[in-house]
């Protein structure tokens, strides 16, 4: 594993842990700690993603009777592309939020797109799988509406390299193919 790929891997694992921490703290009655954790999460992304990470600062919290301790998403693979607007970018293919313990029991659900912005790694976009409404079959990827307009998930750039970490389930007839694809 080359040095930058290791840095990107460490960054995304830290980001996924921070995301899980946000969701865990949303079940507790500590508003300041929750909002601070959300700010830290958004600090790892570009400003344009605004509300695109799915969790937001709150004015109040209601403590849940049985709070959930979220675990980070599974990281299945990390792919590098040469992008015309951002230079090197990386796509981290992950599971759903709060997955089961075994990566092989989960499917690929989201992708986080990472780039160096002013020499700092940042999440610059997200993508998620989309389903056919009548068959519920996974049809491919859709971009977040919060992604920058110059980031096209259908044209990420020239594929460079993929590192695979753990194999997902294939009960959706999509995840394993996506995992094995060199892109």
C-alpha positions as MATLAB code, in Angstrom:
seq = 'XXXXXXXXXXXXXXXXXXXXXXXXXXXXXXXXXXXXXXXXXXXXXXXXXXXXXXXXXXXXXXXXXXXXXXXXXXXXXXXXXXXXXXXXXXXXXXXXXXXXXXXXXXXXXXXXXXXXXXXXXXXXXXXXXXXXXXXXXXXXXXXXXXXXXXXXXXXXXXXXXXXXXXXXXXXXXXXXXXXXXXX';
ca = [
       0.000    0.000    0.000;
       1.480    3.345   -0.958;
       1.717    6.215    1.524;
      -1.114    8.395    0.170;
      -3.496    5.429   -0.108;
      -2.765    4.606    3.538;
      -3.458    8.238    4.518;
      -6.754    8.192    2.611;
      -7.707    4.872    4.224;
      -6.947    6.246    7.696;
      -8.911    9.422    6.871;
     -12.026    7.557    5.727;
     -11.905    5.160    8.688;
     -11.697    8.185   11.013;
     -14.576    9.839    9.145;
     -16.732    6.689    9.409;
     -15.982    6.418   13.147;
     -16.923   10.093   13.607;
     -20.176    9.533   11.682;
     -21.076    6.589   13.954;
     -20.220    8.700   17.010;
     -22.598   11.436   15.780;
     -25.452    8.985   15.457;
     -24.703    7.439   18.868;
     -24.663   10.877   20.513;
     -27.978   11.748   18.850;
     -29.572    9.217   21.233;
     -28.173   10.856   24.363;
     -29.199   14.048   26.110;
     -25.919   15.963   25.695;
     -26.666   18.621   23.097;
     -23.256   20.330   23.259;
     -21.317   17.071   22.791;
     -23.608   16.039   19.937;
     -23.327   19.369   18.082;
     -19.545   19.460   18.576;
     -19.238   15.973   17.056;
     -21.436   17.000   14.101;
     -19.232   20.077   13.521;
     -16.143   17.840   13.587;
     -17.747   15.518   11.028;
     -18.612   18.399    8.688;
     -15.103   19.770    9.195;
     -13.897   16.687    7.324;
     -15.966   17.656    4.260;
     -16.086   20.612    1.903;
     -18.543   23.378    2.762;
     -20.722   22.659   -0.295;
     -21.826   19.329    1.216;
     -23.721   21.443    3.730;
     -26.422   19.005    4.849;
     -25.361   16.182    2.556;
     -24.018   13.917    5.287;
     -27.467   13.203    6.692;
     -27.009   14.450   10.253;
     -27.266   18.045   11.430;
     -26.730   20.195   14.488;
     -29.853   20.330   16.640;
     -31.482   22.845   19.004;
     -32.546   20.092   21.390;
     -32.218   16.341   21.860;
     -34.520   13.818   23.430;
     -32.741   11.098   25.338;
     -33.817    7.714   24.062;
     -34.929    5.071   26.541;
     -32.635    2.477   24.953;
     -29.851    4.445   23.247;
     -28.133    2.764   20.323;
     -24.353    2.630   20.178;
     -23.638    2.868   16.458;
     -20.685    1.094   14.862;
     -18.860    2.528   11.844;
     -19.728    1.452    8.328;
     -17.603   -1.283    6.768;
     -15.047   -0.118    4.205;
     -15.025   -2.566    1.297;
     -12.707   -0.948   -1.193;
     -10.946    2.271   -2.043;
     -10.446    3.303   -5.678;
      -8.219    6.066   -7.043;
      -9.022    8.170  -10.112;
      -7.322   11.051  -11.893;
     -10.062   13.684  -12.105;
      -9.865   16.678  -14.450;
     -11.138   19.133  -11.798;
      -9.760   17.738   -8.535;
      -6.599   15.847   -9.470;
      -6.388   12.546   -7.612;
      -9.671   11.530   -6.015;
     -10.578    8.420   -4.075;
     -13.921    6.669   -3.735;
     -14.524    4.722   -0.529;
     -17.176    2.034   -1.045;
     -18.978    1.372    2.244;
     -21.873   -0.445    3.862;
     -25.006    1.044    5.371;
     -24.852    2.934    8.668;
     -24.591    0.784   11.787;
     -23.916   -2.500    9.950;
     -23.802   -5.989   11.417;
     -20.440   -7.205   12.692;
     -19.478   -9.243    9.644;
     -18.704   -7.310    6.452;
     -19.755  -10.311    4.338;
     -23.303  -10.023    5.734;
     -23.674   -6.462    4.409;
     -23.915   -4.915    0.971;
     -22.268   -1.878   -0.578;
     -24.600    1.042   -0.004;
     -22.697    4.329   -0.153;
     -19.611    5.844   -1.657;
     -17.687    8.758   -0.202;
     -15.568   10.750   -2.651;
     -12.364   12.199   -1.225;
      -9.849   14.720   -2.564;
      -7.030   16.879   -1.302;
      -8.319   20.423   -0.918;
      -5.599   22.911    0.022;
      -3.354   19.958    1.014;
      -5.993   18.489    3.345;
      -8.092   15.383    2.703;
     -11.809   16.208    2.526;
     -15.032   14.468    1.574;
     -16.069   16.261   -1.627;
     -19.121   14.202   -2.542;
     -21.267   11.207   -1.794;
     -23.125    8.659   -3.837;
     -25.567    5.937   -2.913;
     -27.094    2.965   -4.615;
     -30.514    3.482   -6.100;
     -33.293    0.926   -6.420;
     -35.881    0.156   -9.049;
     -39.090    1.022   -7.206;
     -41.093   -1.883   -8.559;
     -38.503   -4.671   -8.272;
     -36.302   -3.186   -5.506;
     -33.270   -4.289   -7.544;
     -30.154   -2.145   -7.266;
     -29.794   -0.258  -10.532;
     -26.520    1.580   -9.944;
     -25.285    4.761   -8.310;
     -26.891    8.164   -7.807;
     -25.104   11.327   -6.739;
     -26.062   13.393   -3.730;
     -27.879   16.612   -4.583;
     -25.338   18.368   -2.351;
     -22.320   17.349   -4.466;
     -20.508   20.193   -6.243;
     -21.799   20.743   -9.782;
     -18.369   19.949  -11.282;
     -18.284   16.461   -9.703;
     -19.899   13.934  -12.046;
     -20.052   10.445  -10.522;
     -20.532    8.961  -14.012;
     -17.188   10.497  -15.069;
     -14.916   10.250  -12.046;
     -11.841   10.285  -14.256;
      -9.127    7.909  -15.342;
      -9.085    4.841  -13.113;
      -5.708    4.316  -11.416;
      -5.920    1.679   -8.681;
      -8.211   -0.202   -6.296;
      -7.454   -1.650   -2.888;
      -9.927   -4.214   -1.579;
     -10.348   -4.815    2.142;
     -13.275   -7.179    2.725;
     -15.853   -8.784    0.486;
     -19.522   -7.755    0.771;
     -22.585   -9.947    0.459;
     -24.149  -10.283   -2.966;
     -27.791  -10.773   -2.046;
     -28.519   -7.591   -4.000;
     -26.812   -8.904   -7.197;
     -24.789   -5.678   -7.267;
     -22.338   -5.405   -4.369;
     -19.985   -8.246   -5.227;
     -19.777   -7.159   -8.873;
     -19.038   -3.581   -7.765;
     -16.442   -4.836   -5.295;
     -14.644   -6.941   -7.922;
     -14.762   -4.225  -10.583;
     -11.516   -2.385  -11.202;
     -13.017    1.057  -10.891;
];
